[in-house]
Amino acid sequence: TGATGPTGVTGPTGRTGPTGPTGPQGSMLVDFALVTFPGGTPTSITAGSAIQFPTTSNPINTPSGSRITVPSLGNIVIADTGFYQITFGVMQSLNNATASIFELRVNGAAAPVYQILDYAKNVNVSQMMNNLTVIVEITVNPSTVTLVAMTTRTIDSATSSVAGGPSAYVTIVKLQ
């Protein structure tokens, strides 16, 4: 046998093959929501009850396709697993100077100590929003987040001169 000859000219490209199957659904890389309880009217929250965040006005400021919803009063649903930064705040009524405790619960479970907002309002302070920021790992899809009063309290953001702003809020930002 003799030496190998030169490579021939490349032939034409063949037909495109069939479309492959659809891949698995990915999760949103960015997701966030603001949920508020409107102020202006004093609202009593009974010990052991969740703050009844309304469904019609919540969530506020979410991206298209957000997996964070408020499908029923007081229930914030996160339909994606991952780590979330959750900040919540409550404004206590003017005439209530005793200690207040609010828990951030996930799927009804009692909150670990770092998810409990425990404070006492000084009678000389007219209004003050008390806040707490925590990192929560959501491992069950979907999960329900509630903000539960552990002491009976009246919340309100109305002052003697202006009514407005939320009486309570929750912000949720997906970290990963």
C-alpha positions as CSV (number, residue, x, y, z in Angstrom):
1,T,0.0,0.0,0.0
2,G,1.1,3.5,-0.8
3,A,1.1,6.8,1.1
4,T,-2.2,8.3,2.3
5,G,-3.5,10.9,0.0
6,P,-4.7,14.5,0.8
7,T,-7.9,15.1,2.7
8,G,-10.9,15.7,0.5
9,V,-13.3,18.6,0.4
10,T,-15.8,18.8,3.3
11,G,-19.2,17.8,2.3
12,P,-22.5,19.8,2.8
13,T,-24.0,20.1,6.4
14,G,-26.6,17.6,7.1
15,R,-30.3,18.2,8.1
16,T,-31.0,19.6,11.6
17,G,-32.1,16.8,13.9
18,P,-35.3,16.7,16.0
19,T,-35.8,19.0,19.0
20,G,-34.7,17.4,22.2
21,P,-36.9,17.0,25.3
22,T,-37.6,20.0,27.6
23,G,-35.1,20.3,30.4
24,P,-36.1,20.5,34.1
25,Q,-37.6,23.8,35.4
26,G,-35.0,26.0,37.0
27,S,-35.5,28.2,40.0
28,M,-35.5,32.0,40.0
29,L,-32.1,33.4,40.8
30,V,-33.7,36.6,42.1
31,D,-36.9,36.6,44.0
32,F,-38.2,39.0,46.6
33,A,-41.5,40.4,48.1
34,L,-42.8,43.0,50.4
35,V,-45.9,42.1,52.4
36,T,-47.6,44.8,54.5
37,F,-50.5,45.1,57.0
38,P,-52.0,48.6,56.5
39,G,-51.9,51.1,59.3
40,G,-54.4,53.8,60.4
41,T,-56.8,51.6,62.3
42,P,-55.8,49.9,65.6
43,T,-56.0,46.1,65.2
44,S,-55.9,43.6,68.1
45,I,-53.9,40.5,67.5
46,T,-54.8,37.7,69.9
47,A,-51.9,35.7,71.5
48,G,-51.1,32.6,69.3
49,S,-52.7,34.2,66.1
50,A,-50.9,35.3,62.9
51,I,-51.1,38.9,61.8
52,Q,-53.7,38.8,59.0
53,F,-51.8,40.3,56.1
54,P,-54.4,41.0,53.4
55,T,-54.4,39.1,50.1
56,T,-55.7,41.8,47.8
57,S,-52.8,44.3,48.3
58,N,-50.0,41.7,48.8
59,P,-47.3,41.0,47.9
60,I,-46.0,44.4,46.8
61,N,-42.9,44.8,44.7
62,T,-42.2,41.3,43.3
63,P,-40.5,40.4,40.1
64,S,-42.4,38.7,37.3
65,G,-42.8,35.0,38.0
66,S,-42.2,35.4,41.8
67,R,-42.6,32.3,43.8
68,I,-43.6,34.3,46.9
69,T,-47.4,34.8,47.3
70,V,-50.1,35.7,49.9
71,P,-52.9,33.2,48.9
72,S,-54.9,33.6,52.2
73,L,-55.0,36.0,55.1
74,G,-51.8,35.9,57.1
75,N,-50.2,33.2,55.1
76,I,-47.1,34.0,53.0
77,V,-46.2,31.1,50.8
78,I,-42.7,30.5,49.4
79,A,-42.8,28.0,46.6
80,D,-39.0,27.4,46.1
81,T,-36.3,26.0,48.4
82,G,-33.2,27.9,49.3
83,F,-31.9,30.5,51.7
84,Y,-33.9,33.6,52.3
85,Q,-33.3,36.8,54.2
86,I,-36.5,37.7,56.0
87,T,-37.0,41.0,57.8
88,F,-40.2,41.7,59.7
89,G,-41.4,44.6,61.8
90,V,-44.4,45.4,64.0
91,M,-45.6,48.8,65.4
92,Q,-47.3,48.6,68.7
93,S,-50.2,50.8,69.7
94,L,-49.5,54.1,71.5
95,N,-51.0,53.1,74.8
96,N,-49.4,49.7,75.2
97,A,-46.2,49.7,77.3
98,T,-45.9,46.1,78.2
99,A,-43.6,43.5,76.6
100,S,-44.5,42.1,73.1
101,I,-43.3,38.9,71.5
102,F,-43.7,38.0,67.8
103,E,-42.5,34.8,66.1
104,L,-41.6,34.2,62.5
105,R,-42.9,30.7,61.9
106,V,-42.2,28.4,58.9
107,N,-44.9,25.7,58.3
108,G,-46.3,26.3,61.8
109,A,-43.2,25.2,63.6
110,A,-42.3,27.1,66.8
111,A,-39.6,29.6,65.9
112,P,-36.0,29.1,67.1
113,V,-34.9,31.9,69.4
114,Y,-33.2,33.9,66.7
115,Q,-36.6,34.3,64.9
116,I,-38.3,35.9,67.9
117,L,-38.8,39.6,68.2
118,D,-39.1,40.3,71.9
119,Y,-39.4,44.0,73.1
120,A,-41.0,46.4,75.5
121,K,-42.1,49.8,74.4
122,N,-41.4,52.8,76.7
123,V,-44.6,54.8,77.5
124,N,-42.7,58.0,76.6
125,V,-42.1,56.9,73.0
126,S,-45.0,57.7,70.8
127,Q,-44.4,55.3,67.9
128,M,-41.7,52.9,67.1
129,M,-41.4,50.1,64.5
130,N,-39.6,47.1,66.0
131,N,-37.7,45.0,63.4
132,L,-35.7,41.8,63.1
133,T,-33.8,40.4,60.2
134,V,-33.0,36.6,60.0
135,I,-31.7,34.1,57.5
136,V,-34.0,31.1,57.0
137,E,-33.4,27.9,55.0
138,I,-36.6,26.8,53.2
139,T,-36.3,23.0,52.6
140,V,-39.9,22.2,51.8
141,N,-41.6,23.4,48.7
142,P,-44.0,25.1,49.2
143,S,-43.6,26.5,52.7
144,T,-45.9,28.8,54.6
145,V,-44.5,31.7,56.6
146,T,-46.5,33.5,59.3
147,L,-45.8,36.2,61.8
148,V,-47.5,35.1,65.1
149,A,-48.2,37.3,68.1
150,M,-47.2,35.4,71.3
151,T,-48.8,38.1,73.5
152,T,-52.2,39.8,72.8
153,R,-51.3,43.2,71.3
154,T,-52.9,46.1,69.4
155,I,-50.8,47.2,66.4
156,D,-51.2,50.5,64.6
157,S,-49.1,53.0,62.8
158,A,-51.4,56.0,63.4
159,T,-49.9,58.9,65.3
160,S,-51.8,61.8,66.8
161,S,-51.1,63.9,63.7
162,V,-50.8,61.5,60.7
163,A,-52.2,58.1,59.9
164,G,-50.3,56.0,57.5
165,G,-47.6,53.5,56.9
166,P,-47.8,49.9,57.7
167,S,-48.6,48.5,61.2
168,A,-46.6,45.4,60.3
169,Y,-44.5,44.2,57.4
170,V,-42.4,41.3,56.1
171,T,-39.8,41.5,53.4
172,I,-38.4,38.4,51.8
173,V,-35.3,38.2,49.6
174,K,-34.0,34.9,48.1
175,L,-30.3,34.6,48.7
176,Q,-29.6,31.3,46.9
